[in-house]
Amino acid sequence: MNNQKSNQPEPGQGSGCGCWLLAVFGLTPIFPVVAFMVLLIGLFFLCATHRWAAVLVGLTLAVACVIGAIVILNDPKMGDNAFVGILFLPWAGFGLWLSAGGFSKKRGLPNDPSS
């Protein structure tokens, strides 16, 4: 007898993502700041519930920040203000920390209440 739960999502589980994206796209032209905050809150909840999302968002943030820092530091038009590119590096570290947290989450047993 197989007592393991199926990895298939429940019929009503995926509907929240579509509503969240519609809210972000609908609010963007009217209230861009509110839409951005809804996007950040949605990403936070996505990363908190799914390991793959934490890894993907963290690595994307890290790579984008390192590339942004390199571009700003090497831009001849920046002159004496090129040091501003260093401000991207703590965000790259945060992205690496976020992705490491996604990698390190333990997989518990299906009936284990602590997982």
The 8 nearest C-alpha neighbors of each residue, nearest first, counted from 0:
[[1, 2, 3, 4, 5, 109, 110, 108],
 [0, 2, 3, 4, 5, 109, 110, 6],
 [3, 1, 0, 4, 109, 5, 110, 108],
 [4, 2, 1, 5, 109, 110, 6, 0],
 [5, 3, 6, 2, 109, 7, 1, 110],
 [4, 6, 7, 3, 8, 2, 9, 109],
 [7, 5, 8, 4, 3, 9, 109, 12],
 [6, 8, 5, 9, 4, 10, 12, 13],
 [9, 7, 12, 6, 10, 13, 5, 11],
 [8, 10, 12, 11, 7, 13, 6, 5],
 [9, 11, 12, 8, 13, 14, 7, 15],
 [12, 10, 9, 13, 14, 8, 15, 16],
 [13, 11, 9, 14, 10, 8, 15, 16],
 [12, 14, 15, 11, 16, 10, 17, 8],
 [13, 15, 17, 16, 12, 11, 18, 10],
 [16, 14, 18, 17, 13, 19, 12, 11],
 [17, 15, 19, 18, 14, 13, 20, 21],
 [16, 18, 20, 19, 15, 14, 21, 13],
 [19, 17, 21, 15, 16, 20, 22, 14],
 [18, 20, 16, 22, 17, 21, 15, 23],
 [21, 19, 23, 17, 22, 18, 24, 16],
 [22, 20, 18, 24, 23, 19, 25, 17],
 [21, 23, 25, 19, 20, 24, 26, 18],
 [24, 22, 34, 20, 26, 21, 25, 27],
 [23, 25, 21, 27, 22, 26, 20, 34],
 [26, 24, 22, 23, 27, 21, 28, 29],
 [25, 27, 34, 23, 29, 30, 24, 28],
 [26, 28, 31, 34, 24, 30, 29, 25],
 [29, 27, 26, 30, 31, 25, 24, 34],
 [30, 28, 26, 27, 31, 25, 34, 33],
 [29, 31, 26, 33, 27, 32, 28, 34],
 [30, 32, 27, 34, 33, 35, 28, 29],
 [33, 31, 35, 34, 30, 36, 27, 37],
 [34, 32, 36, 35, 30, 31, 37, 26],
 [35, 33, 23, 31, 37, 26, 27, 32],
 [34, 36, 38, 32, 33, 37, 31, 39],
 [35, 37, 39, 33, 38, 34, 40, 32],
 [38, 36, 34, 40, 35, 39, 41, 33],
 [37, 39, 35, 41, 36, 40, 42, 34],
 [40, 38, 36, 42, 41, 37, 43, 35],
 [41, 39, 43, 37, 42, 38, 36, 44],
 [40, 42, 38, 44, 43, 39, 37, 45],
 [43, 41, 45, 39, 40, 44, 46, 38],
 [42, 44, 40, 46, 41, 45, 47, 39],
 [45, 43, 47, 41, 46, 42, 48, 40],
 [44, 46, 42, 48, 47, 43, 49, 41],
 [47, 45, 53, 52, 43, 49, 44, 48],
 [48, 46, 44, 45, 49, 43, 53, 50],
 [47, 49, 45, 46, 44, 50, 52, 53],
 [50, 48, 46, 52, 51, 45, 47, 53],
 [51, 49, 101, 53, 52, 54, 46, 48],
 [50, 52, 54, 53, 49, 55, 101, 46],
 [53, 51, 55, 46, 54, 50, 49, 56],
 [54, 52, 46, 101, 50, 56, 98, 51],
 [53, 55, 98, 51, 101, 57, 52, 56],
 [56, 54, 52, 58, 57, 53, 51, 59],
 [55, 57, 59, 53, 58, 54, 52, 60],
 [58, 56, 94, 98, 97, 60, 54, 59],
 [57, 59, 61, 55, 60, 56, 94, 98],
 [60, 58, 56, 62, 57, 61, 63, 55],
 [61, 59, 94, 57, 63, 58, 62, 64],
 [60, 62, 91, 94, 58, 64, 59, 63],
 [61, 63, 65, 59, 64, 60, 58, 66],
 [64, 62, 66, 60, 61, 65, 59, 67],
 [65, 63, 67, 87, 91, 61, 66, 62],
 [64, 66, 68, 62, 67, 63, 69, 61],
 [65, 67, 69, 63, 64, 68, 62, 70],
 [68, 66, 64, 70, 65, 69, 63, 71],
 [67, 69, 84, 65, 71, 66, 70, 87],
 [70, 68, 72, 66, 67, 71, 73, 65],
 [69, 71, 67, 73, 68, 72, 74, 66],
 [72, 70, 84, 74, 68, 73, 69, 81],
 [71, 73, 81, 69, 84, 70, 74, 68],
 [72, 74, 70, 71, 69, 75, 81, 77],
 [73, 75, 71, 76, 77, 72, 70, 81],
 [76, 74, 77, 78, 73, 72, 81, 71],
 [77, 75, 74, 78, 81, 73, 80, 79],
 [78, 76, 81, 80, 75, 74, 79, 71],
 [77, 79, 80, 76, 75, 81, 74, 82],
 [78, 80, 81, 77, 82, 76, 83, 75],
 [79, 81, 77, 82, 78, 83, 84, 72],
 [80, 82, 72, 77, 83, 79, 78, 71],
 [81, 83, 84, 80, 85, 72, 79, 86],
 [84, 82, 81, 85, 86, 80, 71, 72],
 [85, 83, 68, 71, 82, 86, 72, 87],
 [84, 86, 87, 83, 88, 82, 68, 72],
 [87, 85, 84, 88, 83, 89, 68, 90],
 [88, 86, 64, 85, 90, 68, 84, 89],
 [87, 89, 91, 90, 86, 85, 92, 65],
 [90, 88, 92, 91, 87, 93, 86, 85],
 [91, 89, 93, 92, 88, 87, 94, 64],
 [92, 90, 61, 88, 94, 64, 89, 93],
 [91, 93, 89, 95, 90, 94, 96, 88],
 [94, 92, 90, 96, 91, 95, 97, 89],
 [95, 93, 57, 61, 91, 97, 60, 92],
 [94, 96, 92, 98, 97, 93, 57, 61],
 [97, 95, 93, 99, 94, 98, 92, 100],
 [98, 96, 57, 94, 100, 95, 99, 93],
 [97, 99, 54, 57, 101, 95, 100, 53],
 [100, 98, 102, 96, 101, 97, 95, 103],
 [99, 101, 97, 103, 98, 102, 96, 104],
 [102, 100, 50, 98, 53, 54, 99, 103],
 [103, 101, 99, 100, 104, 98, 54, 50],
 [102, 104, 100, 101, 99, 105, 98, 50],
 [105, 103, 101, 102, 100, 106, 50, 99],
 [106, 104, 107, 103, 114, 102, 101, 108],
 [105, 107, 104, 108, 114, 109, 103, 111],
 [108, 106, 114, 105, 111, 109, 113, 110],
 [107, 109, 111, 110, 106, 114, 112, 113],
 [108, 110, 111, 107, 3, 4, 114, 112],
 [111, 109, 108, 112, 107, 3, 114, 4],
 [110, 112, 108, 113, 109, 114, 107, 106],
 [113, 111, 114, 110, 109, 107, 108, 106],
 [112, 114, 111, 107, 110, 108, 106, 109],
 [113, 107, 112, 111, 106, 105, 108, 109]]
